[in-house]
Amino acid sequence: MPESAFRPCAFGDCERIEPIYAKFQTSIDAHDAGIQLSPILGPPFYERIKNAFAIVASGEGRLYGNISLRKGVILPDAST
């Protein structure tokens, strides 16, 4: 599965897991446990944001409380 959820590296350390990242991962897992929140260093992360299709401001105030999601195709439910 290609990567589809991204976070900035806190303080330039991609191994550092801020509490907000754990919450984001819990939310992602609730919908698709196969997706991991992938770290990207600051400049490439913010370049990705500049090229985003849409930006949603949630009001999250914690440092590094940003994520980038890759949009894709949502297949119809086979049971309907």
Secondary structure, DSSP 4 states (H G I P E B T S, - for coil): ----EEEEPBTTBTT---HHHHHHHHHHHHH-TT--EEEE-HHHHHHHHHT-S--------STT---EE-----PPPTT-
